[in-house]
Every structure is written in structure tokens, then in C-alpha cells.
Amino acid sequence: MRTESNPLGRMIEAFLAAAYQAHPYGRPGVGWASDINTLSVEDARRFFKTYYGPGNLTIAIAGDVDPEQMRQWAETYFGRLPKQPLPPAVQTQEPEQQGERRIEVISESQPAVIVGYKKPSHDHADRAVFDVISSVLSSGRTSWLYKDLVRDKQIALFAGGFPNFPGSKYTSLFLFFALPTAGHTVEEIEQAMYEVIERMKNEQVDEATLDMVKTKARAGLIRQLDSTVGLASQLTSNHVNFGDWRQMFRQLDEIKSVTANDVQRVAKEYFRRDKRTVTYSVKAEQDDAAAGTE
């Protein structure tokens, strides 16, 4: 998706470019506009040959199927693909962030604020803790962000978060995102978000909330496995990310073992100002007015 006419897309691109100084996560998935404009047919062929080989392919088949028939079809349709080397691994590691990064984006669209905290990749021992934190802070109408910013203070149209942005294979971001209501500013909701995050660092999540989160996690996985599409998606996702499709069942045990102490410990360790990147949008006339008062 290109973002020239997509204000939110431009804001996310600016956010990632500020959050990542070395790692490819800082670049748009489809490249910058100048990349697309100068792309040649030979460039596209070279990219396809490098990354679209059989060794870089994962397929899951789910449903009432005959395993032998599936194996025969796989050999018929995929066995003809020539063997080739795996694509080169990403070697660049994102350097340790040494302080808060802030960027302003001028936009005529709905004002918004994005806050991201650096966190480990999905193979870290605390991955389930981040999932629990995400559920407590931002999953549905019972979440802390929704209740505080949207329901009670009514300063945000939306307030939520995602534990693995823009991906989970490498050092990623725990993302928070909010939209102010009319008459309220991005600065106001940004500070309100920090207050909720600080609450998690200073107060332990009660057992009732933890139990609810764990029940929702189990129910969510069961719902995904209830369809052949969901089952196939989980099989491929877990195999690609963890090297073992069985991880989709282990994650329930991992989430079940998360304690209130774990939640507080991880929140204190990673939700720090020096690990934070903030991007917010303001309207052009606000910037012009501020310049006229200097």
C-alpha cells in the first residue's frame, strides 16, 4: 500500500523511520516511493529469484484431506521448482536506543499520536508477558486504556496497543495509538496514556483481571482453530516464527504461567522514556499560528 494519499500511512512511515536507524524494520514494506519509481523489470526478477524459492516456502493444508493425495499433489505442483540457496539472513542489528525520539507530522487528517517502546523479538522468554500486558491495556472495552481515555475521561475516540509492531522476528515495538476527541489535543491524550502505563508499573494487576485475560487468550485460539482457514494460518505462522507448529499450543501454557509480578517487572523494564519513540500529527494551520506568535 502506497501512502502518498494516506495520512495515517505517512505517519506510520515517519514513526518507523524515527524508531529504527539501522534495521530494515525502519523501511516501508513495499519500499519508498522513489524505490518504486526507479524499479526495473530486472530488479523485480532478481528479488523474486532470491526470495521466492521452495526453501523459503511454508504451506499448511487443513481439513478432511487424504495425506497421500496431498503429498502427490505437492510433488506434482511444487517438485518442479528448482532448488536454490536460501535468501541471505538479516545481519544488521538495531543499536541500543539512547533516549526518547519525537517527530511531528503535519497532516489535514484526524490528529493522532503513536508511542512505541523497543522490546525483544518473539523468541524472548517474556513474549507471553507482553501478550498479557497487551490484553490488559488494550483489548476491548474492559482494557485500561479504553476505560480511562475513552469511557471515563472521554478525551479519545480510540486508544489501544499492539505488542509486536511492525513484526516479531526481530527487535520490535510495543505500539500505543490514540485519536483525540473534538476539543482535546494529542498532547493531552499522550500524557493520559503515560498515566495508564505508569499505573501498570506501580500497581500489580489483580488476579481477576489476569484470569480474564488468560480465559480470553484460550478462547481466542480455540476460535481460530475452529475453521480450516484459521487452523492453516496458525500452523504456518507458528512454523515460520518458531520452527514448530506445536508452539500454538505451548503459548497457552506460557500465558497461563504469567504472574502479576511478571507483568509489573516487564512494564518497568521496557516502558521507559529512553526506549520510547513518539510521533504525533497536527494540522498545518496550528503550526502556522504557532510560528506567527514567535
C-alpha positions, 0 to 999 in steps of 0.5 A: 500500500502506497501512502502518498494519499494516506495520512495515517500511512505517512505517519506510520512511515515517519514513526518507523523511520524515527524508531529504527536507524539501522534495521530494515524494520525502519523501511516501508514494506513495499519500499519508498516511493522513489524505490518504486519509481526507479524499479526495473523489470530486472530488479523485480526478477532478481528479488523474486529469484532470491526470495521466492524459492521452495526453501523459503516456502511454508504451506499448511493444508487443513481439513478432511484431506487424504495425506497421500493425495496431498503429498502427490499433489505437492510433488506434482505442483511444487517438485518442479521448482528448482532448488536454490540457496536460501535468501541471505539472513538479516545481519544488521542489528538495531543499536541500543536506543539512547533516549526518547525520539519525537517527530511531528507530522503535519497532516489535514487528517484526524490528529493522532499520536503513536508511542512505541517502546523497543522490546525483544523479538518473539523468541524472548522468554517474556513474549507471553508477558507482553501478550498479557500486558497487551490484553490488559491495556488494550483489548476491548472495552474492559482494557485500561486504556479504553476505560480511562481515555475513552469511557471515563475521561472521554478525551479519545475516540480510540486508544489501544496497543499492539505488542509486536509492531511492525513484526516479531522476528526481530527487535520490535515495538510495543505500539500505543495509538490514540485519536483525540476527541473534538476539543482535546489535543494529542498532547493531552491524550499522550500524557493520559496514556503515560498515566495508564502505563505508569499505573501498570508499573506501580500497581500489580494487576489483580488476579481477576483481571489476569484470569480474564485475560488468560480465559480470553487468550484460550478462547481466542485460539480455540476460535481460530482453530475452529475453521480450516482457514484459521487452523492453516494460518496458525500452523504456518505462522507458528512454523515460520516464527518458531520452527514448530507448529506445536508452539500454538499450543505451548503459548497457552501454557506460557500465558497461563504461567504469567504472574502479576509480578511478571507483568509489573517487572516487564512494564518497568523494564521496557516502558521507559522514556529512553526506549520510547519513540513518539510521533504525533500529527497536527494540522498545518494551520496550528503550526502556522499560528504557532510560528506567527506568535514567535 
